[in-house]
Structures are given as structure tokens and as C-alpha cells.
Amino acid sequence: MNKVMLKVDGITMRFGNLIANEDVEFQVHEGEIVSLIGPNGAGKTTLFNCITGFYKPYAGRVIFRGKDITFLPPHQICRLGLTRTFQIVKTLKEMTVKENILTGAFLHARKRKEAEAIAEEIIELTHLTGKKDQLGANLTIADKKRLEIARALATKPLMLMLDETMAGLNQTEIKEAMELCVKLKKAGVTLVIVEHIMEAIMPISDRVIVLNSGKKIAEGAPEDVVKDEQVIKAYLGERYYAKSKKC
């Protein structure tokens, strides 16, 4: 087993009387693809926000590569190598694709030439070469999501957290997204993915963590999680379970 890269230790997040996350605990090891699933309102994005510094949790700790990052601001967490995308894409509309990616590259690059080299490498990796001079505002939703990933990758993350980057994509685009995730894993990037498209994430995930009503209700290999009665009842449904047994 590879060393622990991320440790989420008893994270609880409240908004007034609403408990969005309650005592959530899990670990992510170096080189894994871990998927976080659950119904709408389960607390998945809130947990992402707690991990990456956009929310300060009510209780608990987030440890990244042995360092307590619980109360660090997002830009410092990103500089340490933990980067995330957003469920609602944050494309810089008046900038070109390449310029969008350069904003990520300048996190570590000292000079324009160095940032340009990083951007070109990421553009090729994410298949945006033919669109690098297009404005962000003119991209399709699929390309905006691809750009969101590209800009995150330009920060040179050790761990990349993807928040529903496959939602709204067609089957070909989903397949390309799956292939990119596998390619990133082979390149040494650890991934944590929030997604609803089970047919996409189950084949590529090493482990799956399931949230429901803010609590972790299951964790394990994909083939084990789909058999869990709590998960079937809370999220997957009998139809998905029956389909998975046939595959």
C-alpha cells in the first residue's frame, strides 16, 4: 500500500442548524483514484470545499502529506499540490484557452517562457490544441470542463479533486474523460472524484466512498460498494445493482 497522501479526520460542517457533513473520515493513498458518490444534498461538494480551504469546518482536521491544512486558504493549499475543479465551471470568458491555462501555470512558473511551456504541455495532454486561441466564452460545455481540468493541471498538482466534470457530457466525451483520468493516474497524479455517472467512475476507481445526509455510509472497492444494502437503498437503487451483476 502506498503512503497516505490525504487524511480527512472527523470533518463536520454546519450551516446554522443544518449539518452538511458529520464526522466524515477517510484516507487517500498516493496513486489512487478514489470516487466520492451519493445522492444530491449528501454533502459531497461541501466536503470538497472543506478539504480545499473554501470552507472552514466546524470540527475535524484535514491532513495533506503530513501537514495540517485545515485552516489554510485555498491558494496556499493549491501551492502545496492539492488542486480542485468546480461543479459550476469557472472559465475566464474574456481570455483565450491558453491564457486561462497560463493563470494556473504562473502558480509555480517564475517566467513567462516557463509558464508557456507548461501551458503547451497541458493543452496537448487535454486535447485542446485546436482551440487554444478561442475565447473561453465561445467554448462548448464539454470544452469548458476540459479547460477547467487543464487549468488545474497547470498548477502541477500532486492530487487533483474533480467535482462532477463528466456531468452533461455525451458518451464519447465521457469516455475521453475516463481515459484522461487513467492517464493522469499513470503520470503520478492522485485523484479524488465526485461524480454521478456510475458507469464512468466505477471501472476506473480503486475505492469508492459513499455519503448520505452528510455521513459516510460505505467505503471499499467498487464491486463491494455496489452490493452494500445501505448504498443500494440510499443511492444506487435496485436497477443499478441488477445491471452491475450482469456486467
Contacts in CASP RR format, 6 or more apart in sequence:
PFRMAT RR
TARGET T0000
AUTHOR 0000-0000-0000
METHOD contacts of the structure
MODEL  1
MNKVMLKVDGITMRFGNLIANEDVEFQVHEGEIVSLIGPNGAGKTTLFNC
ITGFYKPYAGRVIFRGKDITFLPPHQICRLGLTRTFQIVKTLKEMTVKEN
ILTGAFLHARKRKEAEAIAEEIIELTHLTGKKDQLGANLTIADKKRLEIA
RALATKPLMLMLDETMAGLNQTEIKEAMELCVKLKKAGVTLVIVEHIMEA
IMPISDRVIVLNSGKKIAEGAPEDVVKDEQVIKAYLGERYYAKSKKC
1 29 0 8 1.000
2 29 0 8 1.000
2 30 0 8 1.000
2 31 0 8 1.000
2 32 0 8 1.000
3 29 0 8 1.000
3 30 0 8 1.000
4 27 0 8 1.000
4 28 0 8 1.000
4 29 0 8 1.000
4 30 0 8 1.000
4 66 0 8 1.000
5 28 0 8 1.000
5 29 0 8 1.000
5 30 0 8 1.000
5 31 0 8 1.000
5 64 0 8 1.000
5 65 0 8 1.000
5 158 0 8 1.000
5 159 0 8 1.000
5 190 0 8 1.000
6 27 0 8 1.000
6 28 0 8 1.000
6 51 0 8 1.000
6 62 0 8 1.000
6 63 0 8 1.000
6 64 0 8 1.000
6 65 0 8 1.000
6 82 0 8 1.000
6 159 0 8 1.000
6 190 0 8 1.000
6 192 0 8 1.000
7 27 0 8 1.000
7 28 0 8 1.000
7 61 0 8 1.000
7 62 0 8 1.000
7 63 0 8 1.000
7 64 0 8 1.000
7 66 0 8 1.000
8 24 0 8 1.000
8 25 0 8 1.000
8 26 0 8 1.000
8 27 0 8 1.000
8 47 0 8 1.000
8 51 0 8 1.000
8 62 0 8 1.000
9 25 0 8 1.000
9 60 0 8 1.000
9 61 0 8 1.000
9 62 0 8 1.000
9 63 0 8 1.000
10 23 0 8 1.000
10 24 0 8 1.000
10 25 0 8 1.000
10 59 0 8 1.000
10 60 0 8 1.000
10 61 0 8 1.000
11 21 0 8 1.000
11 23 0 8 1.000
11 24 0 8 1.000
11 25 0 8 1.000
11 47 0 8 1.000
11 50 0 8 1.000
11 51 0 8 1.000
11 57 0 8 1.000
11 59 0 8 1.000
11 60 0 8 1.000
11 61 0 8 1.000
11 62 0 8 1.000
12 19 0 8 1.000
12 21 0 8 1.000
12 22 0 8 1.000
12 23 0 8 1.000
12 24 0 8 1.000
12 57 0 8 1.000
12 58 0 8 1.000
12 59 0 8 1.000
12 60 0 8 1.000
13 19 0 8 1.000
13 20 0 8 1.000
13 21 0 8 1.000
13 46 0 8 1.000
13 47 0 8 1.000
13 50 0 8 1.000
13 55 0 8 1.000
13 57 0 8 1.000
13 58 0 8 1.000
14 20 0 8 1.000
14 58 0 8 1.000
19 214 0 8 1.000
20 43 0 8 1.000
20 46 0 8 1.000
20 214 0 8 1.000
21 43 0 8 1.000
21 46 0 8 1.000
21 47 0 8 1.000
21 50 0 8 1.000
21 57 0 8 1.000
21 211 0 8 1.000
21 214 0 8 1.000
22 214 0 8 1.000
22 215 0 8 1.000
23 59 0 8 1.000
23 215 0 8 1.000
24 47 0 8 1.000
24 211 0 8 1.000
24 214 0 8 1.000
24 215 0 8 1.000
24 216 0 8 1.000
25 216 0 8 1.000
26 34 0 8 1.000
26 209 0 8 1.000
26 216 0 8 1.000
26 219 0 8 1.000
28 34 0 8 1.000
28 159 0 8 1.000
28 190 0 8 1.000
28 192 0 8 1.000
29 190 0 8 1.000
30 190 0 8 1.000
31 185 0 8 1.000
31 188 0 8 1.000
31 189 0 8 1.000
31 190 0 8 1.000
32 185 0 8 1.000
32 190 0 8 1.000
32 191 0 8 1.000
32 206 0 8 1.000
32 207 0 8 1.000
33 181 0 8 1.000
33 182 0 8 1.000
33 185 0 8 1.000
33 190 0 8 1.000
33 191 0 8 1.000
33 193 0 8 1.000
33 204 0 8 1.000
33 205 0 8 1.000
33 206 0 8 1.000
34 191 0 8 1.000
34 192 0 8 1.000
34 193 0 8 1.000
34 205 0 8 1.000
34 206 0 8 1.000
34 207 0 8 1.000
34 208 0 8 1.000
34 209 0 8 1.000
35 192 0 8 1.000
35 193 0 8 1.000
35 194 0 8 1.000
35 195 0 8 1.000
35 201 0 8 1.000
35 202 0 8 1.000
35 205 0 8 1.000
35 207 0 8 1.000
35 208 0 8 1.000
35 209 0 8 1.000
35 222 0 8 1.000
36 44 0 8 1.000
36 47 0 8 1.000
36 48 0 8 1.000
36 192 0 8 1.000
36 193 0 8 1.000
36 194 0 8 1.000
36 208 0 8 1.000
36 209 0 8 1.000
36 210 0 8 1.000
36 211 0 8 1.000
37 44 0 8 1.000
37 194 0 8 1.000
37 195 0 8 1.000
37 196 0 8 1.000
37 198 0 8 1.000
37 201 0 8 1.000
37 208 0 8 1.000
37 209 0 8 1.000
37 210 0 8 1.000
37 211 0 8 1.000
37 235 0 8 1.000
38 44 0 8 1.000
38 196 0 8 1.000
38 210 0 8 1.000
38 211 0 8 1.000
38 212 0 8 1.000
38 234 0 8 1.000
38 235 0 8 1.000
39 212 0 8 1.000
39 234 0 8 1.000
39 235 0 8 1.000
41 213 0 8 1.000
41 214 0 8 1.000
42 211 0 8 1.000
42 212 0 8 1.000
42 213 0 8 1.000
42 214 0 8 1.000
42 235 0 8 1.000
43 211 0 8 1.000
43 214 0 8 1.000
44 163 0 8 1.000
44 194 0 8 1.000
44 211 0 8 1.000
45 87 0 8 1.000
45 163 0 8 1.000
45 194 0 8 1.000
46 55 0 8 1.000
46 214 0 8 1.000
47 211 0 8 1.000
48 54 0 8 1.000
48 84 0 8 1.000
48 161 0 8 1.000
48 163 0 8 1.000
48 194 0 8 1.000
49 55 0 8 1.000
50 56 0 8 1.000
50 57 0 8 1.000
50 62 0 8 1.000
51 62 0 8 1.000
51 82 0 8 1.000
51 84 0 8 1.000
51 161 0 8 1.000
52 74 0 8 1.000
52 77 0 8 1.000
52 78 0 8 1.000
52 82 0 8 1.000
52 84 0 8 1.000
52 161 0 8 1.000
53 69 0 8 1.000
53 71 0 8 1.000
53 72 0 8 1.000
53 73 0 8 1.000
53 74 0 8 1.000
53 77 0 8 1.000
54 74 0 8 1.000
56 70 0 8 1.000
56 71 0 8 1.000
57 70 0 8 1.000
60 70 0 8 1.000
61 68 0 8 1.000
61 70 0 8 1.000
62 68 0 8 1.000
62 69 0 8 1.000
62 70 0 8 1.000
63 69 0 8 1.000
64 77 0 8 1.000
64 80 0 8 1.000
64 81 0 8 1.000
64 82 0 8 1.000
64 159 0 8 1.000
65 80 0 8 1.000
65 158 0 8 1.000
67 80 0 8 1.000
69 76 0 8 1.000
69 77 0 8 1.000
69 80 0 8 1.000
69 82 0 8 1.000
72 80 0 8 1.000
78 107 0 8 1.000
78 155 0 8 1.000
78 157 0 8 1.000
79 107 0 8 1.000
79 108 0 8 1.000
81 155 0 8 1.000
81 156 0 8 1.000
81 157 0 8 1.000
81 158 0 8 1.000
81 159 0 8 1.000
82 157 0 8 1.000
82 158 0 8 1.000
82 159 0 8 1.000
82 161 0 8 1.000
83 152 0 8 1.000
83 153 0 8 1.000
83 155 0 8 1.000
83 157 0 8 1.000
83 159 0 8 1.000
83 160 0 8 1.000
83 161 0 8 1.000
84 152 0 8 1.000
84 160 0 8 1.000
84 161 0 8 1.000
84 162 0 8 1.000
84 163 0 8 1.000
85 145 0 8 1.000
85 148 0 8 1.000
85 149 0 8 1.000
85 152 0 8 1.000
85 160 0 8 1.000
85 161 0 8 1.000
85 162 0 8 1.000
85 163 0 8 1.000
85 165 0 8 1.000
86 148 0 8 1.000
86 163 0 8 1.000
87 163 0 8 1.000
87 164 0 8 1.000
87 167 0 8 1.000
87 194 0 8 1.000
89 141 0 8 1.000
89 144 0 8 1.000
89 145 0 8 1.000
89 147 0 8 1.000
89 148 0 8 1.000
90 148 0 8 1.000
91 100 0 8 1.000
91 136 0 8 1.000
91 137 0 8 1.000
91 139 0 8 1.000
91 144 0 8 1.000
91 147 0 8 1.000
91 148 0 8 1.000
92 99 0 8 1.000
92 100 0 8 1.000
92 103 0 8 1.000
92 136 0 8 1.000
93 135 0 8 1.000
93 136 0 8 1.000
93 137 0 8 1.000
94 135 0 8 1.000
94 136 0 8 1.000
94 137 0 8 1.000
95 103 0 8 1.000
95 135 0 8 1.000
95 136 0 8 1.000
96 132 0 8 1.000
96 133 0 8 1.000
96 134 0 8 1.000
96 135 0 8 1.000
96 136 0 8 1.000
97 123 0 8 1.000
97 128 0 8 1.000
97 131 0 8 1.000
97 132 0 8 1.000
97 133 0 8 1.000
97 134 0 8 1.000
97 136 0 8 1.000
97 139 0 8 1.000
97 143 0 8 1.000
97 147 0 8 1.000
97 150 0 8 1.000
98 119 0 8 1.000
98 123 0 8 1.000
98 132 0 8 1.000
98 133 0 8 1.000
100 136 0 8 1.000
100 147 0 8 1.000
100 150 0 8 1.000
100 151 0 8 1.000
101 118 0 8 1.000
101 119 0 8 1.000
101 122 0 8 1.000
101 123 0 8 1.000
101 128 0 8 1.000
101 147 0 8 1.000
101 150 0 8 1.000
101 151 0 8 1.000
101 154 0 8 1.000
102 115 0 8 1.000
102 116 0 8 1.000
102 119 0 8 1.000
102 154 0 8 1.000
103 151 0 8 1.000
103 154 0 8 1.000
104 151 0 8 1.000
104 152 0 8 1.000
104 154 0 8 1.000
104 155 0 8 1.000
105 114 0 8 1.000
105 115 0 8 1.000
105 116 0 8 1.000
105 118 0 8 1.000
105 119 0 8 1.000
105 122 0 8 1.000
105 154 0 8 1.000
105 155 0 8 1.000
106 115 0 8 1.000
107 154 0 8 1.000
107 155 0 8 1.000
107 156 0 8 1.000
108 155 0 8 1.000
108 156 0 8 1.000
109 115 0 8 1.000
109 118 0 8 1.000
118 154 0 8 1.000
118 156 0 8 1.000
119 154 0 8 1.000
122 150 0 8 1.000
122 153 0 8 1.000
122 154 0 8 1.000
123 129 0 8 1.000
123 132 0 8 1.000
123 150 0 8 1.000
125 150 0 8 1.000
125 153 0 8 1.000
125 180 0 8 1.000
125 183 0 8 1.000
126 146 0 8 1.000
126 147 0 8 1.000
126 149 0 8 1.000
126 150 0 8 1.000
126 153 0 8 1.000
126 180 0 8 1.000
127 146 0 8 1.000
127 176 0 8 1.000
128 143 0 8 1.000
128 146 0 8 1.000
128 147 0 8 1.000
128 150 0 8 1.000
131 139 0 8 1.000
131 143 0 8 1.000
136 144 0 8 1.000
136 147 0 8 1.000
139 147 0 8 1.000
141 168 0 8 1.000
141 169 0 8 1.000
142 168 0 8 1.000
142 169 0 8 1.000
142 170 0 8 1.000
142 173 0 8 1.000
145 165 0 8 1.000
145 166 0 8 1.000
145 169 0 8 1.000
145 177 0 8 1.000
148 165 0 8 1.000
149 160 0 8 1.000
149 162 0 8 1.000
149 165 0 8 1.000
149 180 0 8 1.000
152 160 0 8 1.000
153 160 0 8 1.000
153 184 0 8 1.000
153 189 0 8 1.000
157 189 0 8 1.000
158 189 0 8 1.000
158 190 0 8 1.000
159 189 0 8 1.000
159 190 0 8 1.000
159 191 0 8 1.000
159 192 0 8 1.000
160 184 0 8 1.000
160 189 0 8 1.000
160 190 0 8 1.000
160 191 0 8 1.000
160 192 0 8 1.000
161 191 0 8 1.000
161 192 0 8 1.000
161 193 0 8 1.000
161 194 0 8 1.000
162 181 0 8 1.000
162 191 0 8 1.000
162 192 0 8 1.000
162 193 0 8 1.000
162 194 0 8 1.000
162 195 0 8 1.000
163 194 0 8 1.000
164 194 0 8 1.000
164 195 0 8 1.000
164 196 0 8 1.000
165 177 0 8 1.000
165 193 0 8 1.000
165 195 0 8 1.000
166 173 0 8 1.000
166 174 0 8 1.000
166 177 0 8 1.000
166 195 0 8 1.000
166 197 0 8 1.000
166 200 0 8 1.000
166 201 0 8 1.000
167 195 0 8 1.000
167 196 0 8 1.000
167 197 0 8 1.000
169 177 0 8 1.000
174 197 0 8 1.000
174 200 0 8 1.000
177 200 0 8 1.000
178 200 0 8 1.000
178 203 0 8 1.000
178 204 0 8 1.000
181 191 0 8 1.000
181 193 0 8 1.000
181 204 0 8 1.000
182 204 0 8 1.000
184 191 0 8 1.000
185 191 0 8 1.000
193 201 0 8 1.000
193 205 0 8 1.000
195 201 0 8 1.000
198 236 0 8 1.000
198 240 0 8 1.000
201 208 0 8 1.000
202 208 0 8 1.000
202 222 0 8 1.000
202 226 0 8 1.000
202 244 0 8 1.000
203 222 0 8 1.000
205 222 0 8 1.000
206 221 0 8 1.000
207 219 0 8 1.000
207 220 0 8 1.000
207 221 0 8 1.000
207 222 0 8 1.000
208 218 0 8 1.000
208 219 0 8 1.000
208 220 0 8 1.000
208 221 0 8 1.000
208 222 0 8 1.000
208 225 0 8 1.000
209 216 0 8 1.000
209 218 0 8 1.000
209 219 0 8 1.000
209 220 0 8 1.000
210 216 0 8 1.000
210 217 0 8 1.000
210 218 0 8 1.000
210 219 0 8 1.000
210 225 0 8 1.000
210 228 0 8 1.000
210 230 0 8 1.000
210 231 0 8 1.000
210 234 0 8 1.000
210 235 0 8 1.000
211 217 0 8 1.000
212 230 0 8 1.000
212 234 0 8 1.000
212 235 0 8 1.000
217 228 0 8 1.000
217 230 0 8 1.000
217 231 0 8 1.000
217 234 0 8 1.000
218 225 0 8 1.000
218 228 0 8 1.000
218 230 0 8 1.000
218 231 0 8 1.000
219 225 0 8 1.000
225 231 0 8 1.000
226 232 0 8 1.000
226 236 0 8 1.000
226 240 0 8 1.000
226 241 0 8 1.000
226 244 0 8 1.000
227 241 0 8 1.000
232 238 0 8 1.000
232 240 0 8 1.000
232 241 0 8 1.000
END
